[in-house]
Amino acid sequence: MIEARHLRVLRAVAATGSFSAAGRELGCTQPAVSQQMKALEASVGTPLLIRSGREMRLTQAGEALVRHAAGILSGLTAAEEEVAAIAGLRAGRVRLVSFPSGSSTLVPTALAALRADHPGTRVSLEEAEPPESVDALRAGDCDIALAFRYARVPGAGPAEGAAEEWDDLVVRPLLTDRLVALVPEGHRLAHTPAVAIGELAAEPWIAGCPRCRGQLVEVCERAGFTPRIDFATDDYPAVVGLVGAGLGVAVLPQLAIESVRPRGARAVTLEPAVRREIVALTLPDLAQVPAVAATLERLEGAARSTRAPRASRATQETQATRGM
């Protein structure tokens, strides 16, 4: 096997004409240069140098190897510099896949922080709901998947997206997102502090993404009714708009409502609580890549900054309710 260090020594010998001069140029002894040239000749199986008086002359094989050495060593240097830049977060890329409400809330804060700290790191973003996003991660189509799973409904079987499905992945918990009821501003329950989902049994419903729709049906059936779904859309602003127009009620994650101005609609606390866990997922090997690790850290920071204002709002709402 030809080693880069041997090629560097060969080039120095060819340029200076002797082992001793090559040693001085490389900062090593003449015997060390001689040993490395013997090792290189042994690895290629043919002489590369001929002693001519006090100087060394290249054989035809030596000339060919020196001719290729320049390209090999320059390519290796470029590769070393690129890897060092990636390791030092001066360069690199991360492919992120997120569900829509995560894209509009957690992702912008995280990527702004990442760009401020590491402007050479580039992040691409695509949207997909789990389990499609998780499948993309396992298939190598992305580096991080922002995903969610619902907590188990009391009395029901294991929740969709149960923990065992992610056993092969690195799971970074970000936050717990509570579902809230969304009703028109003039609805009879619009100003109640909390509502049981059974109180909405007779209402027309607007449902969200297929997975959220399945969760809604499961929760309603546990409450003893099947929701009449008049409209279904993956677009959260469309859900809010339909509710605001008085066309039905909905149950949405609080994170989704925070990214939309609910004109004509009012969010009401849902009891008993239904929650989903929001996580960032990656593969074990990818978790060691500096750019991926830095992005995961910024997502965790964005989640912390999201949790604090929500806690403050919840406190204010509780205080307002007590003062009524």
C-alpha positions as CSV (number, residue, x, y, z in Angstrom):
1,M,0.0,0.0,0.0
2,I,1.3,3.4,-1.0
3,E,1.3,5.9,1.9
4,A,1.0,9.6,1.6
5,R,4.0,10.2,3.8
6,H,6.2,8.1,1.5
7,L,5.0,10.1,-1.5
8,R,5.9,13.4,0.2
9,V,9.4,12.0,0.8
10,L,9.8,10.8,-2.8
11,R,8.8,14.3,-4.1
12,A,11.3,15.9,-1.8
13,V,14.1,13.5,-3.0
14,A,13.2,14.2,-6.6
15,A,13.2,17.9,-6.1
16,T,16.5,18.1,-4.1
17,G,18.4,15.3,-5.6
18,S,19.6,13.6,-2.4
19,F,18.4,11.9,0.8
20,S,20.3,14.4,3.0
21,A,18.8,17.5,1.2
22,A,15.4,15.9,1.3
23,G,15.8,15.3,5.0
24,R,16.7,18.9,5.7
25,E,13.6,20.1,3.7
26,L,11.3,17.7,5.6
27,G,12.9,18.2,9.0
28,C,14.0,14.6,9.4
29,T,17.3,12.6,9.2
30,Q,19.0,11.2,6.1
31,P,18.6,7.6,7.5
32,A,14.8,8.2,8.0
33,V,14.5,9.3,4.4
34,S,16.4,6.2,3.2
35,Q,14.1,3.9,5.3
36,Q,11.0,5.5,3.9
37,M,12.2,5.1,0.3
38,K,13.0,1.5,0.9
39,A,9.5,1.0,2.3
40,L,7.9,2.7,-0.7
41,E,10.0,0.6,-3.2
42,A,8.9,-2.6,-1.3
43,S,5.3,-1.6,-1.5
44,V,5.3,-0.9,-5.3
45,G,7.7,-3.9,-6.0
46,T,10.2,-2.0,-8.2
47,P,13.1,0.4,-7.8
48,L,12.2,4.1,-7.8
49,L,15.6,5.7,-7.4
50,I,19.1,5.1,-8.8
51,R,22.2,6.6,-7.1
52,S,24.3,8.5,-9.6
53,G,27.4,9.9,-8.0
54,R,26.3,12.0,-5.1
55,E,22.8,12.5,-6.5
56,M,19.7,10.3,-6.8
57,R,18.0,9.8,-10.1
58,L,14.4,8.6,-10.7
59,T,13.7,5.4,-12.5
60,Q,10.9,5.4,-15.1
61,A,8.6,4.0,-12.3
62,G,9.8,6.7,-10.0
63,E,9.1,9.4,-12.6
64,A,5.5,8.0,-13.1
65,L,4.9,8.0,-9.3
66,V,6.2,11.5,-8.8
67,R,4.0,12.7,-11.7
68,H,0.9,11.3,-10.0
69,A,2.0,12.2,-6.5
70,A,1.2,15.9,-7.0
71,G,-2.5,15.2,-7.7
72,I,-2.7,12.6,-5.0
73,L,-1.2,14.8,-2.3
74,S,-3.1,18.0,-3.3
75,G,-6.4,16.0,-3.3
76,L,-5.5,14.6,0.1
77,T,-4.7,18.0,1.5
78,A,-8.1,19.3,0.2
79,A,-9.9,16.4,1.8
80,E,-8.1,16.9,5.1
81,E,-9.0,20.6,5.1
82,E,-12.6,19.9,4.2
83,V,-12.9,17.3,7.0
84,A,-11.3,19.7,9.5
85,A,-13.8,22.4,8.5
86,I,-16.7,20.0,9.0
87,A,-15.3,18.8,12.3
88,G,-14.8,22.4,13.4
89,L,-18.3,23.4,12.3
90,R,-16.9,25.9,9.8
91,A,-18.7,23.8,7.1
92,G,-21.1,20.9,6.9
93,R,-24.8,20.3,6.1
94,V,-27.7,18.9,7.9
95,R,-30.9,17.5,6.3
96,L,-33.9,18.2,8.6
97,V,-37.4,16.8,8.2
98,S,-40.2,18.3,10.4
99,F,-43.9,18.2,10.8
100,P,-45.6,21.5,9.9
101,S,-46.3,23.0,13.4
102,G,-42.7,22.2,14.3
103,S,-41.5,23.9,11.2
104,S,-43.3,27.1,12.0
105,T,-42.3,27.2,15.7
106,L,-39.3,25.2,16.9
107,V,-37.3,25.1,13.7
108,P,-36.9,28.8,12.9
109,T,-35.6,29.6,16.4
110,A,-33.2,26.7,16.3
111,L,-31.8,27.4,12.9
112,A,-31.4,31.1,13.6
113,A,-29.3,30.2,16.7
114,L,-27.3,27.7,14.7
115,R,-26.6,30.2,11.9
116,A,-25.5,32.8,14.5
117,D,-23.0,30.4,16.1
118,H,-21.9,28.4,13.1
119,P,-22.6,30.4,9.8
120,G,-20.8,27.8,7.7
121,T,-23.2,25.0,8.6
122,R,-26.1,24.7,6.1
123,V,-29.4,23.1,6.9
124,S,-32.1,22.0,4.4
125,L,-35.7,21.6,5.5
126,E,-38.5,19.4,4.2
127,E,-41.9,18.7,5.8
128,A,-43.3,15.3,6.5
129,E,-45.5,13.8,9.3
130,P,-44.4,10.8,11.3
131,P,-44.1,7.9,10.5
132,E,-43.0,9.1,7.0
133,S,-40.3,11.3,8.5
134,V,-38.9,8.5,10.7
135,D,-38.9,6.2,7.6
136,A,-36.9,8.9,5.8
137,L,-34.3,9.0,8.6
138,R,-33.8,5.2,8.6
139,A,-33.6,5.2,4.8
140,G,-30.8,7.8,4.9
141,D,-32.8,10.6,3.3
142,C,-32.4,12.9,6.2
143,D,-30.1,13.4,9.2
144,I,-32.7,14.6,11.8
145,A,-36.4,14.0,12.0
146,L,-38.6,16.2,14.2
147,A,-41.5,13.9,15.1
148,F,-44.2,13.3,17.7
149,R,-46.1,10.5,19.3
150,Y,-49.3,10.6,21.3
151,A,-49.5,9.5,24.9
152,R,-51.6,6.4,25.5
153,V,-55.3,7.0,25.9
154,P,-56.4,5.6,29.3
155,G,-58.0,2.2,28.8
156,A,-56.7,1.8,25.2
157,G,-53.9,-0.2,23.8
158,P,-50.3,1.0,23.1
159,A,-50.2,4.5,21.6
160,E,-49.2,4.8,17.9
161,G,-45.5,5.5,17.7
162,A,-44.8,3.7,20.9
163,A,-41.3,3.8,22.3
164,E,-40.2,0.4,21.1
165,E,-40.6,1.6,17.5
166,W,-37.7,4.1,18.1
167,D,-35.3,1.7,19.9
168,D,-32.8,1.9,17.1
169,L,-32.7,5.7,17.1
170,V,-31.3,8.4,19.3
171,V,-34.3,10.2,20.9
172,R,-34.0,13.7,22.1
173,P,-37.2,14.7,24.0
174,L,-38.1,18.4,23.3
175,L,-41.4,19.2,24.9
176,T,-44.8,17.8,25.8
177,D,-47.6,19.5,23.7
178,R,-51.1,19.5,25.1
179,L,-54.1,19.3,22.7
180,V,-56.7,22.0,23.1
181,A,-60.3,22.4,21.8
182,L,-60.9,25.0,19.2
183,V,-64.4,26.5,19.0
184,P,-66.0,29.5,17.2
185,E,-65.8,32.8,19.2
186,G,-69.6,32.8,19.7
187,H,-69.8,29.2,20.7
188,R,-71.7,28.3,23.9
189,L,-68.4,26.9,25.4
190,A,-66.0,29.6,24.1
191,H,-65.5,31.2,27.5
192,T,-65.5,28.2,29.8
193,P,-62.2,27.5,31.5
194,A,-62.2,23.8,30.3
195,V,-64.3,21.5,28.3
196,A,-64.7,17.7,28.2
197,I,-64.5,16.3,24.7
198,G,-67.9,14.6,25.3
199,E,-69.5,18.1,25.5
200,L,-68.7,18.5,21.8
201,A,-70.2,15.2,20.7
202,A,-73.0,16.7,18.7
203,E,-70.8,19.3,16.9
204,P,-69.6,19.1,13.3
205,W,-65.8,18.5,13.3
206,I,-62.8,19.7,11.3
207,A,-60.0,17.2,11.5
208,G,-56.3,17.5,10.8
209,C,-53.6,15.2,9.3
210,P,-54.4,11.5,9.0
211,R,-52.5,10.6,12.1
212,C,-54.1,13.4,14.2
213,R,-57.5,12.4,12.7
214,G,-57.0,8.9,14.0
215,Q,-56.1,10.1,17.4
216,L,-59.2,12.4,17.4
217,V,-61.5,9.4,16.6
218,E,-59.8,7.3,19.3
219,V,-60.2,9.9,22.0
220,C,-63.9,10.6,21.0
221,E,-64.7,6.9,20.9
222,R,-63.3,6.5,24.4
223,A,-65.6,9.3,25.4
224,G,-68.6,7.4,24.0
225,F,-69.2,8.9,20.6
226,T,-67.9,9.0,17.0
227,P,-67.2,12.5,15.7
228,R,-69.0,13.7,12.6
229,I,-66.1,14.9,10.5
230,D,-67.3,17.5,7.9
231,F,-64.0,18.7,6.8
232,A,-60.4,17.3,6.9
233,T,-57.2,19.2,6.0
234,D,-53.5,18.9,6.8
235,D,-53.3,22.7,6.8
236,Y,-53.6,24.1,10.4
237,P,-54.4,27.6,9.3
238,A,-57.3,26.1,7.2
239,V,-58.6,24.3,10.3
240,V,-58.5,27.5,12.3
241,G,-60.2,29.4,9.5
242,L,-63.0,26.9,9.2
243,V,-63.6,27.0,12.9
244,G,-63.5,30.7,12.9
245,A,-66.1,30.8,10.2
246,G,-68.4,28.8,12.5
247,L,-68.3,25.6,10.4
248,G,-67.4,23.3,13.2
249,V,-65.0,22.6,16.1
250,A,-61.6,21.0,16.2
251,V,-58.9,19.7,18.5
252,L,-55.4,20.9,17.7
253,P,-52.0,20.8,19.4
254,Q,-51.2,24.0,21.3
255,L,-48.0,24.3,19.3
256,A,-50.0,24.5,16.1
257,I,-52.3,27.2,17.4
258,E,-49.3,29.3,18.5
259,S,-48.1,29.5,14.9
260,V,-51.5,30.7,13.7
261,R,-53.6,33.8,14.6
262,P,-56.9,32.2,15.5
263,R,-59.3,34.9,14.2
264,G,-62.9,34.2,15.1
265,A,-61.9,31.1,17.0
266,R,-61.1,30.4,20.7
267,A,-58.9,27.8,22.3
268,V,-60.3,26.1,25.3
269,T,-58.5,23.7,27.7
270,L,-59.5,20.1,27.0
271,E,-60.2,17.7,29.9
272,P,-59.0,15.1,30.5
273,A,-55.7,16.2,29.0
274,V,-54.5,14.6,25.8
275,R,-50.8,15.1,25.1
276,R,-48.2,14.4,22.5
277,E,-44.5,14.2,23.0
278,I,-42.3,16.1,20.5
279,V,-38.9,14.7,19.9
280,A,-35.9,15.0,17.6
281,L,-34.7,11.7,16.2
282,T,-31.4,10.8,14.6
283,L,-29.3,7.6,14.0
284,P,-26.6,6.7,16.6
285,D,-23.7,7.3,14.2
286,L,-25.2,10.6,13.0
287,A,-25.5,11.9,16.6
288,Q,-21.6,12.0,16.6
289,V,-21.4,14.3,13.6
290,P,-20.6,17.8,14.9
291,A,-23.2,19.7,12.7
292,V,-25.9,17.2,13.6
293,A,-25.1,17.4,17.3
294,A,-25.1,21.2,17.1
295,T,-28.5,21.2,15.4
296,L,-30.0,18.9,18.1
297,E,-28.7,21.2,20.8
298,R,-30.3,24.2,19.1
299,L,-33.6,22.4,18.8
300,E,-33.5,21.6,22.5
301,G,-32.8,25.3,23.2
302,A,-35.7,26.3,21.0
303,A,-38.0,23.9,23.0
304,R,-36.8,25.4,26.3
305,S,-37.6,28.9,25.1
306,T,-41.1,27.7,23.8
307,R,-41.9,26.1,27.2
308,A,-41.2,29.2,29.3
309,P,-43.7,31.6,27.6
310,R,-46.4,28.8,27.6
311,A,-45.9,28.4,31.4
312,S,-46.3,32.1,31.8
313,R,-49.5,32.2,29.8
314,A,-50.9,29.3,31.7
315,T,-50.2,31.1,35.0
316,Q,-51.9,34.2,33.7
317,E,-55.0,32.3,32.6
318,T,-55.2,30.5,36.0
319,Q,-54.9,33.8,37.8
320,A,-57.6,35.4,35.6
321,T,-59.9,32.4,36.2
322,R,-59.5,32.7,40.0
323,G,-60.3,36.4,39.8
324,M,-63.6,35.8,38.0
